Amino acid sequence: MRKYLLFSLLFAACSTSRHPVNTSDVSQLRLLHKLIVPYNTTFNGTTVGGLSGIDYDSARNVYYLICDDRSEHEAARYYTARVPVNGEPVTFTAVTTLPMRDGQPFPAGKNLAPDPEAMRYNPNTGHLVWSSEGERIVNAKDTILKDPAVYEISRDGHFLDTFSIPSQMHMQAGSNGPRRNGTFEGLGFTPDGKYMFVSVEEPRYEDGPRAGLKDTTAWIRIIKYDLQTRQAIAQFAYKLAPVAAAPVPPDSFAINGIPDILVLSENQLLIMERSFSTGVKNCTIRLYKADLSHATNVSAIQSLQTDTHFTPVVKKPLFNFQSLQTYVDNVEGMTFGPRLPNGHRSLICVADNNFSNKEETQFYIFDIE
């Protein structure tokens, strides 16, 4: 597919490849290729699917793809792959098990298994950092509370360290704290290697309701970390857009949240919002430019719903995948890729098929003009 789309964005830098992304104020994003990995593809004895995060390692010209298998199909893992920008098939070159602190694979079971969602390669350390959404199950039969987490590992799969999480992000049994499947979905590093940002997918209970069809009151938090101390040093309030389409039937599940971010600078982020509604085939994927320059540090605010004395992140809509006029599945990851033969930078996105034969593992390759 070759479709031109306006993409108004001033890129400052690419946070993962060390190669700056410089464009004019108004650029074009051109879809070069849409690739599909067939359902039930296997690699080295594992089922390829659930690809929820992607990052590019320019030194090795490979991509790291985290799999959100909670050790149900095989042990929690990530893949190394090549994604040719010329439209040739994606090839997987390695699969690596995600380690626990003791170096062992994560076992199956909701009280122990992670929920892997995001992964970034840090070119300054040569290490990988990945996030888990944790678990929250509270019912008459059982209570499982597993905090979200951010881990650092070596490229060959050895455990190195963890990052602290803010007190607001600890799972709670009552109607407070993070929602299930609504925590650490996106992360990225500033180009100078000093800071990391982690995005929360959905509002905490205290921060207000989930995104609805017409409301504009769904607040999530973007957390800023000092990479040297591994401590969270700031939080910023970001307002989600409404759910894009009414579910069918009307009272069924619908969601809009943040599955991934790209860090352009200490104050500029590229944010992906994904909206899904039951009974609607396409997901709605929207990209926004986010400016944190004047946003209030809300670390001390326990409820963004009741304490509204803060300045939120400023967001500007950039691009909607609906313009592609193709079936768009559950896109959850994005990364800046290599330079193209014409000298332009590329943007690569990946869709998570949830290990379902009704969904697709999709790769989108864009030319940033």
Kinemage of the C-alpha trace (Angstrom):
@kinemage 1
@onewidth
@group {chain A} dominant
@subgroup {mainchain}
@vectorlist {calphas} color= white
{ca met a 1} P 0.000 0.000 0.000
{ca arg a 2} L 1.265 3.471 -0.812
{ca lys a 3} L -0.882 6.079 0.831
{ca tyr a 4} L 0.227 9.596 1.772
{ca leu a 5} L -0.992 11.085 5.029
{ca leu a 6} L -0.345 14.400 6.704
{ca phe a 7} L 1.720 13.987 9.840
{ca ser a 8} L 2.271 17.358 11.549
{ca leu a 9} L 5.152 16.757 13.908
{ca leu a 10} L 8.429 18.336 14.848
{ca phe a 11} L 10.641 15.397 15.776
{ca ala a 12} L 13.522 16.263 18.067
{ca ala a 13} L 15.305 12.929 18.333
{ca cys a 14} L 14.891 9.191 18.218
{ca ser a 15} L 15.237 7.852 21.720
{ca thr a 16} L 16.398 4.364 20.868
{ca ser a 17} L 18.668 4.497 17.867
{ca arg a 18} L 20.996 7.435 18.604
{ca his a 19} L 20.236 8.860 15.158
{ca pro a 20} L 18.309 12.156 15.343
{ca val a 21} L 15.006 12.417 13.542
{ca asn a 22} L 14.943 15.838 11.918
{ca thr a 23} L 12.004 16.865 9.785
{ca ser a 24} L 10.164 20.036 8.914
{ca asp a 25} L 7.224 21.185 10.998
{ca val a 26} L 4.757 19.495 8.655
{ca ser a 27} L 5.774 16.120 7.254
{ca gln a 28} L 4.106 13.282 5.449
{ca leu a 29} L 3.830 9.796 6.818
{ca arg a 30} L 3.702 7.348 3.942
{ca leu a 31} L 2.676 3.747 4.466
{ca leu a 32} L 5.184 1.622 2.592
{ca his a 33} L 4.122 -1.863 3.620
{ca lys a 34} L 1.711 -3.755 5.823
{ca leu a 35} L 3.066 -7.189 6.746
{ca ile a 36} L 1.210 -10.056 8.390
{ca val a 37} L 2.802 -12.916 10.320
{ca pro a 38} L 0.552 -15.976 9.850
{ca tyr a 39} L -1.441 -17.255 12.803
{ca asn a 40} L 0.232 -20.066 14.758
{ca thr a 41} L 3.675 -19.302 13.349
{ca thr a 42} L 6.251 -21.100 15.482
{ca phe a 43} L 9.899 -20.354 16.158
{ca asn a 44} L 12.315 -22.524 18.145
{ca gly a 45} L 9.463 -24.396 19.791
{ca thr a 46} L 7.460 -21.298 20.713
{ca thr a 47} L 4.226 -19.825 19.393
{ca val a 48} L 4.758 -16.418 17.823
{ca gly a 49} L 1.958 -14.076 18.872
{ca gly a 50} L 1.002 -11.546 21.487
{ca leu a 51} L 3.646 -9.092 20.266
{ca ser a 52} L 2.877 -6.085 22.439
{ca gly a 53} L 6.074 -4.035 22.207
{ca ile a 54} L 8.836 -3.380 19.687
{ca asp a 55} L 12.162 -1.556 19.687
{ca tyr a 56} L 14.947 -1.115 17.162
{ca asp a 57} L 18.647 -1.762 17.830
{ca ser a 58} L 20.432 0.213 15.118
{ca ala a 59} L 23.882 -1.167 15.944
{ca arg a 60} L 22.739 -4.706 15.100
{ca asn a 61} L 19.890 -3.790 12.742
{ca val a 62} L 17.445 -5.985 14.658
{ca tyr a 63} L 14.188 -5.501 16.517
{ca tyr a 64} L 13.277 -6.702 19.991
{ca leu a 65} L 9.647 -7.791 20.322
{ca ile a 66} L 8.205 -8.562 23.723
{ca cys a 67} L 5.488 -11.219 23.886
{ca asp a 68} L 2.639 -10.843 26.389
{ca asp a 69} L 2.307 -14.579 26.961
{ca arg a 70} L 1.864 -14.988 30.723
{ca ser a 71} L 3.788 -18.263 30.529
{ca glu a 72} L 0.563 -19.949 29.403
{ca his a 73} L 1.727 -21.108 25.952
{ca glu a 74} L 5.445 -21.094 26.703
{ca ala a 75} L 7.608 -19.268 29.242
{ca ala a 76} L 7.358 -15.459 29.165
{ca arg a 77} L 9.782 -14.288 26.469
{ca tyr a 78} L 10.866 -11.825 23.836
{ca tyr a 79} L 11.926 -12.269 20.236
{ca thr a 80} L 14.709 -10.829 18.142
{ca ala a 81} L 13.695 -10.279 14.534
{ca arg a 82} L 14.492 -8.598 11.270
{ca val a 83} L 11.790 -6.430 9.738
{ca pro a 84} L 12.890 -5.495 6.207
{ca val a 85} L 11.684 -2.055 5.175
{ca asn a 86} L 11.337 -3.268 1.567
{ca gly a 87} L 8.289 -5.389 2.382
{ca glu a 88} L 9.964 -8.780 2.568
{ca pro a 89} L 8.650 -11.134 5.285
{ca val a 90} L 9.535 -10.652 8.935
{ca thr a 91} L 12.129 -13.201 10.063
{ca phe a 92} L 12.623 -14.214 13.677
{ca thr a 93} L 16.238 -14.873 14.616
{ca ala a 94} L 16.150 -15.589 18.356
{ca val a 95} L 13.806 -16.110 21.280
{ca thr a 96} L 14.928 -15.318 24.829
{ca thr a 97} L 13.203 -16.214 28.086
{ca leu a 98} L 12.412 -13.364 30.461
{ca pro a 99} L 14.097 -14.131 33.799
{ca met a 100} L 12.932 -13.768 37.364
{ca arg a 101} L 15.307 -12.343 39.959
{ca asp a 102} L 16.776 -15.817 40.548
{ca gly a 103} L 17.381 -16.262 36.833
{ca gln a 104} L 14.659 -18.853 36.376
{ca pro a 105} L 11.803 -18.523 33.858
{ca phe a 106} L 8.518 -17.139 35.125
{ca pro a 107} L 6.122 -20.013 35.898
{ca ala a 108} L 2.517 -20.069 34.767
{ca gly a 109} L -0.112 -18.933 37.251
{ca lys a 110} L -1.679 -15.534 37.774
{ca asn a 111} L 0.015 -15.042 41.133
{ca leu a 112} L 3.510 -15.483 39.666
{ca ala a 113} L 3.486 -14.892 35.912
{ca pro a 114} L 4.128 -11.386 34.558
{ca asp a 115} L 2.030 -9.568 31.990
{ca pro a 116} L 4.779 -8.306 29.630
{ca glu a 117} L 3.809 -5.225 27.641
{ca ala a 118} L 6.694 -2.898 26.709
{ca met a 119} L 10.390 -3.306 25.926
{ca arg a 120} L 13.109 -0.816 25.039
{ca tyr a 121} L 16.769 -1.231 24.197
{ca asn a 122} L 19.079 1.228 25.958
{ca pro a 123} L 22.035 1.929 23.634
{ca asn a 124} L 23.936 3.604 26.470
{ca thr a 125} L 24.054 0.417 28.552
{ca gly a 126} L 23.401 -2.295 25.971
{ca his a 127} L 20.601 -3.582 28.213
{ca leu a 128} L 16.881 -4.128 27.744
{ca val a 129} L 14.187 -2.674 29.987
{ca trp a 130} L 10.723 -4.209 30.005
{ca ser a 131} L 7.480 -3.680 31.870
{ca ser a 132} L 4.804 -5.921 33.338
{ca glu a 133} L 1.253 -4.835 34.140
{ca gly a 134} L 1.062 -7.110 37.168
{ca glu a 135} L -2.231 -8.687 38.185
{ca arg a 136} L -5.329 -7.716 40.121
{ca ile a 137} L -8.042 -10.291 40.751
{ca val a 138} L -10.480 -9.629 43.562
{ca asn a 139} L -13.508 -11.894 43.858
{ca ala a 140} L -15.260 -14.216 46.273
{ca lys a 141} L -13.011 -17.144 45.391
{ca asp a 142} L -9.602 -15.547 45.291
{ca thr a 143} L -7.563 -12.384 45.708
{ca ile a 144} L -4.391 -11.930 43.669
{ca leu a 145} L -2.495 -8.653 43.882
{ca lys a 146} L 0.736 -8.455 41.893
{ca asp a 147} L 2.222 -4.997 41.417
{ca pro a 148} L 3.249 -3.708 38.002
{ca ala a 149} L 6.990 -3.730 37.510
{ca val a 150} L 9.844 -2.481 35.366
{ca tyr a 151} L 12.819 -4.820 34.909
{ca glu a 152} L 16.289 -4.445 33.444
{ca ile a 153} L 17.915 -7.455 31.786
{ca ser a 154} L 20.877 -8.214 29.556
{ca arg a 155} L 20.311 -8.991 25.891
{ca asp a 156} L 21.058 -12.654 26.570
{ca gly a 157} L 18.331 -12.840 29.192
{ca his a 158} L 20.057 -12.370 32.546
{ca phe a 159} L 18.285 -10.491 35.323
{ca leu a 160} L 20.004 -7.237 36.293
{ca asp a 161} L 17.729 -4.986 38.343
{ca thr a 162} L 14.305 -3.437 38.847
{ca phe a 163} L 12.971 0.108 39.088
{ca ser a 164} L 10.987 1.376 42.061
{ca ile a 165} L 7.310 2.091 41.476
{ca pro a 166} L 5.389 5.035 42.957
{ca ser a 167} L 3.104 4.338 45.901
{ca gln a 168} L 0.068 5.142 43.739
{ca met a 169} L 0.846 2.168 41.505
{ca his a 170} L 0.606 -0.593 44.114
{ca met a 171} L -2.310 -2.957 43.544
{ca gln a 172} L -5.098 -2.700 46.119
{ca ala a 173} L -8.005 -4.973 46.983
{ca gly a 174} L -10.438 -2.083 47.402
{ca ser a 175} L -11.667 0.394 44.819
{ca asn a 176} L -8.379 2.232 44.653
{ca gly a 177} L -5.026 1.857 42.982
{ca pro a 178} L -4.491 0.688 39.398
{ca arg a 179} L -7.048 -1.184 37.350
{ca arg a 180} L -6.396 -4.694 36.079
{ca asn a 181} L -4.653 -4.635 32.687
{ca gly a 182} L -4.369 -0.860 32.957
{ca thr a 183} L -0.851 -0.130 34.160
{ca phe a 184} L 2.627 -0.010 32.570
{ca glu a 185} L 2.075 -0.366 28.812
{ca gly a 186} L 4.611 2.063 27.323
{ca leu a 187} L 8.126 3.205 28.140
{ca gly a 188} L 11.067 4.975 26.567
{ca phe a 189} L 14.326 6.810 27.245
{ca thr a 190} L 15.305 10.410 26.607
{ca pro a 191} L 17.993 10.796 23.911
{ca asp a 192} L 20.557 11.955 26.499
{ca gly a 193} L 20.110 8.718 28.461
{ca lys a 194} L 19.229 10.491 31.720
{ca tyr a 195} L 15.533 9.772 32.049
{ca met a 196} L 12.890 7.172 31.332
{ca phe a 197} L 9.167 7.726 30.910
{ca val a 198} L 6.583 5.039 31.693
{ca ser a 199} L 2.952 5.457 30.661
{ca val a 200} L -0.054 4.055 32.522
{ca glu a 201} L -2.660 2.636 30.153
{ca glu a 202} L -5.874 3.506 32.025
{ca pro a 203} L -6.949 5.732 34.934
{ca arg a 204} L -6.369 4.550 38.482
{ca tyr a 205} L -9.595 4.183 40.451
{ca glu a 206} L -8.884 7.375 42.409
{ca asp a 207} L -8.068 9.285 39.239
{ca gly a 208} L -11.536 8.815 37.817
{ca pro a 209} L -13.541 6.737 35.346
{ca arg a 210} L -12.275 4.916 32.306
{ca ala a 211} L -12.653 6.536 28.914
{ca gly a 212} L -16.258 6.591 27.725
{ca leu a 213} L -17.909 7.290 24.411
{ca lys a 214} L -18.310 11.036 24.897
{ca asp a 215} L -16.502 11.992 28.084
{ca thr a 216} L -13.185 13.774 28.360
{ca thr a 217} L -12.499 12.990 32.023
{ca ala a 218} L -10.262 9.931 31.769
{ca trp a 219} L -6.921 10.888 33.339
{ca ile a 220} L -3.852 8.684 33.224
{ca arg a 221} L -0.354 9.250 34.598
{ca ile a 222} L 2.958 9.461 32.798
{ca ile a 223} L 5.813 8.677 35.172
{ca lys a 224} L 9.307 10.137 34.810
{ca tyr a 225} L 12.293 8.177 36.155
{ca asp a 226} L 15.880 9.094 36.871
{ca leu a 227} L 17.776 6.280 35.143
{ca gln a 228} L 20.765 6.556 37.459
{ca thr a 229} L 18.816 6.222 40.718
{ca arg a 230} L 15.979 4.110 39.234
{ca gln a 231} L 13.551 6.251 41.201
{ca ala a 232} L 10.388 7.940 39.950
{ca ile a 233} L 10.938 11.696 40.152
{ca ala a 234} L 7.743 13.111 38.606
{ca gln a 235} L 4.270 12.246 37.365
{ca phe a 236} L 2.179 14.093 34.806
{ca ala a 237} L -1.556 14.015 34.084
{ca tyr a 238} L -2.637 13.170 30.542
{ca lys a 239} L -6.243 13.136 29.350
{ca leu a 240} L -7.364 10.251 27.144
{ca ala a 241} L -9.621 10.741 24.153
{ca pro a 242} L -13.083 9.129 24.285
{ca val a 243} L -13.695 5.600 23.036
{ca ala a 244} L -13.900 5.834 19.245
{ca ala a 245} L -16.912 3.605 18.520
{ca ala a 246} L -19.966 2.324 20.379
{ca pro a 247} L -19.708 -1.373 21.300
{ca val a 248} L -22.203 -3.943 20.058
{ca pro a 249} L -24.243 -4.698 22.100
{ca pro a 250} L -24.205 -1.252 23.764
{ca asp a 251} L -23.404 -2.476 27.279
{ca ser a 252} L -20.423 -4.631 26.256
{ca phe a 253} L -16.724 -3.948 26.736
{ca ala a 254} L -15.010 -0.911 25.216
{ca ile a 255} L -11.706 0.753 26.034
{ca asn a 256} L -9.366 3.550 25.069
{ca gly a 257} L -5.899 3.696 26.576
{ca ile a 258} L -2.201 4.177 25.897
{ca pro a 259} L -0.393 1.065 24.603
{ca asp a 260} L 2.919 2.762 23.796
{ca ile a 261} L 4.968 5.949 23.775
{ca leu a 262} L 8.097 7.200 22.038
{ca val a 263} L 10.274 9.731 23.848
{ca leu a 264} L 11.431 12.550 21.590
{ca ser a 265} L 13.014 14.713 24.295
{ca glu a 266} L 12.683 15.393 28.005
{ca asn a 267} L 9.496 17.355 27.342
{ca gln a 268} L 8.147 15.868 24.106
{ca leu a 269} L 6.521 12.468 23.632
{ca leu a 270} L 4.808 10.679 20.787
{ca ile a 271} L 1.815 8.917 22.317
{ca met a 272} L -0.272 6.134 20.831
{ca glu a 273} L -3.885 5.717 21.941
{ca arg a 274} L -5.745 2.532 21.052
{ca ser a 275} L -9.519 2.246 21.157
{ca phe a 276} L -11.309 -1.114 21.005
{ca ser a 277} L -15.037 -1.789 21.142
{ca thr a 278} L -16.712 -5.198 21.244
{ca gly a 279} L -18.469 -5.966 17.983
{ca val a 280} L -16.356 -3.493 15.993
{ca lys a 281} L -13.695 -5.179 13.875
{ca asn a 282} L -11.171 -2.371 13.521
{ca cys a 283} L -9.267 -0.878 16.411
{ca thr a 284} L -8.864 2.893 16.269
{ca ile a 285} L -5.207 3.869 16.615
{ca arg a 286} L -4.459 7.557 17.130
{ca leu a 287} L -1.068 9.247 17.489
{ca tyr a 288} L -0.579 12.437 19.482
{ca lys a 289} L 2.285 14.812 20.138
{ca ala a 290} L 2.473 15.442 23.893
{ca asp a 291} L 4.179 18.464 25.446
{ca leu a 292} L 5.164 18.184 29.116
{ca ser a 293} L 6.937 21.555 29.291
{ca his a 294} L 4.359 23.249 31.522
{ca ala a 295} L 2.654 20.205 33.041
{ca thr a 296} L 2.352 19.997 36.820
{ca asn a 297} L 4.187 17.290 38.724
{ca val a 298} L 1.193 15.456 40.219
{ca ser a 299} L 3.194 12.960 42.299
{ca ala a 300} L 1.673 14.312 45.522
{ca ile a 301} L -1.891 14.306 44.182
{ca gln a 302} L -3.720 11.134 45.133
{ca ser a 303} L -6.839 11.780 43.049
{ca leu a 304} L -6.783 13.563 39.703
{ca gln a 305} L -10.575 13.476 39.804
{ca thr a 306} L -11.088 15.404 43.054
{ca asp a 307} L -7.950 17.564 43.147
{ca thr a 308} L -8.039 19.404 39.845
{ca his a 309} L -5.478 22.098 40.663
{ca phe a 310} L -2.934 20.988 38.098
{ca thr a 311} L -1.849 21.762 34.562
{ca pro a 312} L -2.094 18.655 32.364
{ca val a 313} L 0.079 17.514 29.500
{ca val a 314} L -0.780 19.353 26.289
{ca lys a 315} L -1.642 16.970 23.457
{ca lys a 316} L -1.992 17.591 19.746
{ca pro a 317} L -3.579 15.045 17.383
{ca leu a 318} L -1.229 13.909 14.651
{ca phe a 319} L -2.470 10.856 12.827
{ca asn a 320} L -5.334 8.361 12.792
{ca phe a 321} L -4.813 4.876 11.356
{ca gln a 322} L -8.364 4.996 10.003
{ca ser a 323} L -6.915 7.066 7.158
{ca leu a 324} L -5.150 3.936 5.918
{ca gln a 325} L -8.464 2.401 4.828
{ca thr a 326} L -7.286 -1.092 5.730
{ca tyr a 327} L -8.084 -3.536 8.524
{ca val a 328} L -6.246 -2.270 11.608
{ca asp a 329} L -5.925 -4.741 14.450
{ca asn a 330} L -4.687 -4.362 18.021
{ca val a 331} L -1.646 -2.138 17.384
{ca glu a 332} L 0.301 -1.919 20.643
{ca gly a 333} L 3.928 -1.110 19.831
{ca met a 334} L 5.932 1.401 17.825
{ca thr a 335} L 9.567 2.296 17.246
{ca phe a 336} L 11.657 4.444 14.963
{ca gly a 337} L 13.438 2.167 12.515
{ca pro a 338} L 16.408 2.567 10.160
{ca arg a 339} L 16.931 5.157 7.507
{ca leu a 340} L 15.325 4.316 4.197
{ca pro a 341} L 17.173 4.329 0.849
{ca asn a 342} L 15.810 7.851 0.246
{ca gly a 343} L 17.404 9.077 3.483
{ca his a 344} L 14.136 9.410 5.385
{ca arg a 345} L 13.527 7.794 8.755
{ca ser a 346} L 11.079 4.940 9.210
{ca leu a 347} L 8.422 4.265 11.820
{ca ile a 348} L 7.514 0.633 12.553
{ca cys a 349} L 4.340 -0.431 14.384
{ca val a 350} L 3.241 -3.904 15.496
{ca ala a 351} L -0.167 -5.382 16.377
{ca asp a 352} L -0.778 -7.961 19.108
{ca asn a 353} L -3.038 -10.810 17.929
{ca asn a 354} L -3.744 -12.031 21.481
{ca phe a 355} L -2.946 -15.563 20.216
{ca ser a 356} L -6.342 -15.541 18.491
{ca asn a 357} L -7.125 -16.861 15.024
{ca lys a 358} L -9.591 -13.992 14.676
{ca glu a 359} L -6.847 -11.377 14.991
{ca glu a 360} L -3.658 -10.606 13.081
{ca thr a 361} L -0.017 -10.029 13.928
{ca gln a 362} L 0.520 -6.953 11.760
{ca phe a 363} L 3.579 -4.833 11.022
{ca tyr a 364} L 3.219 -1.335 9.564
{ca ile a 365} L 6.244 0.273 7.914
{ca phe a 366} L 6.022 4.033 7.411
{ca asp a 367} L 8.245 6.544 5.645
{ca ile a 368} L 8.562 9.791 7.639
{ca glu a 369} L 8.905 12.416 4.923
